[in-house]
C-alpha cells in the first residue's frame, strides 16, 4: 500500500481528513498554467488531436484563467514516462492510453480496452452510468491521480502484416507491436510482442525490427504511412474494440483548483471524448477506400485465429485474478458489457442488419 492510501486509512489520516472538513478549502486564485504531457508524438492523427482539443477547451472555458501547456512525447518526458512524471509532480497532467500503465496496475487496462472488450458505446455506458468513472477514481487515488476519459479511437484494426495470416501458427515468433493486455494475449499465442510508442512504429516496421503492427484504424494508419511498407491489412481485431483515452491530473493539483476549474476539466475531457470518437469514425471509411485503391489487401482473420485469440485473451485476463481492485473493476466491466450488449444487439444490431439487407448498404 502506498503512502497516500496508508494515510487515508490510518487514524492519523482520518483525523487529518476530519480537520480538513472544518476549514474552508484553499483554492489557487487567479491565473494558473498546468503542464500537460502526452504519450503521443506531436501531430499523430487523432490521438494528439484529442489531447490538443482537451487542452484548448479547458483554456477557452476558463476564459484563460486555467491555461494548459501541452508537451508532446519527447518534449519534456518520453511517451511511456508520463505516468511517473505526473504522479511525482514533474508535470501536472497527462493525456494517453491508460493500458500503457498496466505495469503500475493491471486495472488500468479497462479504461483503454481489453481483448474482446467493450465497443465505444458500451464503454461510455459503463463509464458514465455504470460506475466506471468511480472505479477509475478509486484506482487513481492509489497513485495520486484524478482521471477522466478524454478521447476514443473507435474500433481498432487488427493490423498490418508482412504476410497473410492463415492460422494461429502464423503468430509463432512473429515480431509484432501491440500494447496492453491484447499484446500479452498475442504473446500467449507465441508472438514476440513489442510495446513501442506511436512515433517509433513506422521506422521499426520499415527497418524490419518488427514484422507487423497494429496502430489505430484506416485514417490514422494511412497518415502514419504503413501502406508504404506492407499491403496486408486486417480491419478487425480483438485487442481494442473501442479504445478510450484518458486525461489524468495530479490529485494534489486537482484538489487545489477551484470547483469551477475542476468541473471545466471534467467537461472538457468528456467533450474531447465524443469529438475524438466522431473524428475517427468520420474519417475511417474514406481512408479505407483510398488504401484499397492504392493496392492494400483488406482481410479478415479466419475463425481459427479468432478462437485462438479468445483462449489466449482469457488466459491473459485470468492471470491477474486475486488482486482485489482488479477483480472489482473486471466484475463491474463485464456486468455492464453484458447488459449493454444484450440491448444493443437486439436494437441497433438487428436494425443495422435489416437496413443493410433492405437498402443494400
GIVEN-V705723 format. One record per pair of residues at least 12 apart in sequence whose ideal C-beta (glycine too) atoms are under 7 Angstrom apart, sorted by the first residue. I is the first residue (numbers start at 0). J is the second residue. If there is no record, write none. Layout:
i:I j:J
i:I j:J
This chain:
i:1 j:141
i:3 j:140
i:3 j:143
i:4 j:141
i:26 j:255
i:26 j:256
i:26 j:257
i:27 j:255
i:27 j:256
i:30 j:64
i:30 j:66
i:31 j:65
i:32 j:66
i:32 j:68
i:33 j:65
i:33 j:67
i:33 j:91
i:33 j:92
i:33 j:252
i:34 j:68
i:34 j:70
i:34 j:90
i:34 j:91
i:35 j:50
i:35 j:54
i:35 j:67
i:35 j:68
i:35 j:69
i:35 j:70
i:35 j:91
i:35 j:92
i:35 j:93
i:35 j:94
i:36 j:70
i:36 j:75
i:36 j:76
i:36 j:81
i:36 j:84
i:36 j:90
i:36 j:93
i:37 j:50
i:37 j:69
i:37 j:71
i:37 j:72
i:37 j:81
i:37 j:93
i:37 j:94
i:37 j:95
i:38 j:72
i:38 j:78
i:38 j:79
i:38 j:81
i:38 j:95
i:38 j:96
i:38 j:99
i:38 j:196
i:39 j:71
i:39 j:72
i:39 j:197
i:40 j:71
i:40 j:72
i:40 j:197
i:40 j:198
i:41 j:71
i:43 j:197
i:43 j:198
i:44 j:218
i:44 j:219
i:44 j:222
i:45 j:152
i:45 j:215
i:45 j:218
i:45 j:219
i:45 j:275
i:45 j:278
i:45 j:279
i:46 j:150
i:46 j:197
i:46 j:244
i:47 j:71
i:48 j:275
i:48 j:278
i:49 j:94
i:49 j:149
i:49 j:150
i:49 j:244
i:49 j:271
i:49 j:275
i:50 j:69
i:50 j:94
i:51 j:69
i:52 j:271
i:52 j:274
i:52 j:275
i:53 j:94
i:53 j:149
i:53 j:246
i:53 j:267
i:53 j:268
i:53 j:271
i:54 j:67
i:54 j:69
i:56 j:267
i:56 j:270
i:56 j:271
i:57 j:263
i:57 j:264
i:57 j:267
i:60 j:263
i:60 j:267
i:61 j:260
i:61 j:263
i:65 j:260
i:65 j:263
i:72 j:196
i:72 j:198
i:75 j:90
i:76 j:89
i:76 j:90
i:78 j:196
i:79 j:99
i:79 j:196
i:81 j:93
i:81 j:95
i:82 j:100
i:82 j:103
i:85 j:144
i:85 j:247
i:85 j:249
i:86 j:142
i:86 j:143
i:86 j:144
i:88 j:249
i:91 j:248
i:91 j:249
i:91 j:252
i:92 j:246
i:92 j:247
i:92 j:248
i:93 j:247
i:94 j:149
i:94 j:244
i:94 j:246
i:95 j:244
i:95 j:245
i:96 j:111
i:96 j:242
i:96 j:244
i:97 j:110
i:97 j:111
i:97 j:245
i:98 j:111
i:98 j:112
i:98 j:178
i:98 j:179
i:98 j:180
i:99 j:178
i:101 j:179
i:101 j:180
i:103 j:142
i:104 j:138
i:104 j:141
i:105 j:319
i:105 j:322
i:105 j:325
i:106 j:138
i:106 j:324
i:106 j:325
i:106 j:328
i:107 j:138
i:108 j:179
i:108 j:180
i:109 j:328
i:109 j:329
i:109 j:332
i:110 j:135
i:110 j:243
i:110 j:245
i:111 j:179
i:111 j:242
i:111 j:243
i:112 j:179
i:112 j:238
i:112 j:239
i:112 j:240
i:112 j:241
i:112 j:242
i:112 j:243
i:113 j:180
i:113 j:316
i:114 j:180
i:114 j:181
i:114 j:184
i:114 j:237
i:114 j:238
i:114 j:312
i:114 j:315
i:115 j:237
i:115 j:309
i:115 j:312
i:116 j:240
i:117 j:240
i:117 j:241
i:117 j:336
i:118 j:154
i:118 j:240
i:118 j:241
i:119 j:151
i:119 j:153
i:119 j:241
i:119 j:276
i:120 j:343
i:121 j:241
i:121 j:336
i:121 j:339
i:121 j:340
i:122 j:241
i:122 j:243
i:124 j:335
i:124 j:339
i:125 j:332
i:125 j:335
i:125 j:336
i:126 j:148
i:129 j:331
i:129 j:335
i:130 j:331
i:134 j:327
i:134 j:328
i:134 j:331
i:138 j:324
i:139 j:247
i:139 j:250
i:140 j:250
i:143 j:249
i:143 j:250
i:143 j:251
i:144 j:247
i:144 j:248
i:144 j:249
i:144 j:250
i:145 j:247
i:145 j:248
i:145 j:250
i:145 j:253
i:146 j:245
i:146 j:246
i:146 j:247
i:147 j:245
i:147 j:246
i:147 j:265
i:147 j:268
i:147 j:269
i:148 j:243
i:148 j:245
i:148 j:268
i:148 j:272
i:149 j:244
i:149 j:245
i:149 j:246
i:149 j:268
i:149 j:271
i:149 j:272
i:150 j:244
i:150 j:271
i:150 j:272
i:150 j:275
i:151 j:241
i:151 j:242
i:151 j:243
i:151 j:244
i:151 j:272
i:151 j:275
i:151 j:276
i:152 j:215
i:152 j:216
i:152 j:242
i:152 j:279
i:153 j:216
i:153 j:241
i:153 j:276
i:153 j:279
i:153 j:280
i:154 j:240
i:154 j:241
i:155 j:213
i:155 j:215
i:155 j:216
i:155 j:236
i:155 j:238
i:155 j:239
i:155 j:242
i:156 j:213
i:156 j:216
i:156 j:217
i:156 j:220
i:156 j:232
i:156 j:233
i:156 j:234
i:156 j:236
i:157 j:213
i:157 j:233
i:157 j:234
i:157 j:235
i:157 j:236
i:157 j:300
i:158 j:211
i:158 j:212
i:158 j:213
i:158 j:233
i:158 j:236
i:159 j:211
i:159 j:212
i:159 j:225
i:159 j:229
i:159 j:231
i:159 j:232
i:160 j:211
i:160 j:229
i:160 j:231
i:160 j:233
i:161 j:210
i:161 j:211
i:161 j:229
i:162 j:231
i:163 j:231
i:163 j:298
i:164 j:300
i:164 j:304
i:165 j:301
i:166 j:301
i:166 j:303
i:166 j:304
i:167 j:188
i:167 j:303
i:167 j:304
i:167 j:307
i:170 j:185
i:170 j:188
i:170 j:189
i:170 j:190
i:171 j:189
i:172 j:189
i:172 j:191
i:173 j:190
i:173 j:191
i:173 j:210
i:173 j:211
i:174 j:191
i:174 j:193
i:174 j:209
i:174 j:210
i:175 j:190
i:175 j:192
i:175 j:193
i:175 j:209
i:175 j:210
i:175 j:211
i:175 j:212
i:176 j:193
i:176 j:195
i:176 j:200
i:176 j:203
i:176 j:209
i:176 j:212
i:176 j:213
i:177 j:192
i:177 j:213
i:177 j:238
i:178 j:194
i:179 j:238
i:180 j:315
i:180 j:316
i:181 j:237
i:181 j:238
i:181 j:239
i:182 j:194
i:183 j:315
i:184 j:308
i:184 j:311
i:184 j:312
i:184 j:315
i:187 j:311
i:187 j:314
i:187 j:315
i:188 j:307
i:188 j:311
i:193 j:209
i:197 j:214
i:200 j:212
i:200 j:214
i:200 j:223
i:201 j:223
i:201 j:224
i:201 j:225
i:204 j:225
i:204 j:228
i:205 j:228
i:212 j:225
i:213 j:236
i:213 j:238
i:216 j:279
i:216 j:283
i:217 j:283
i:217 j:286
i:217 j:287
i:217 j:290
i:218 j:279
i:218 j:282
i:218 j:283
i:218 j:286
i:221 j:286
i:221 j:289
i:221 j:290
i:226 j:290
i:226 j:293
i:226 j:295
i:230 j:294
i:230 j:295
i:230 j:296
i:231 j:296
i:231 j:298
i:232 j:290
i:232 j:295
i:232 j:296
i:232 j:297
i:232 j:298
i:233 j:298
i:233 j:299
i:233 j:300
i:234 j:297
i:234 j:299
i:235 j:299
i:237 j:308
i:237 j:312
i:246 j:268
i:248 j:264
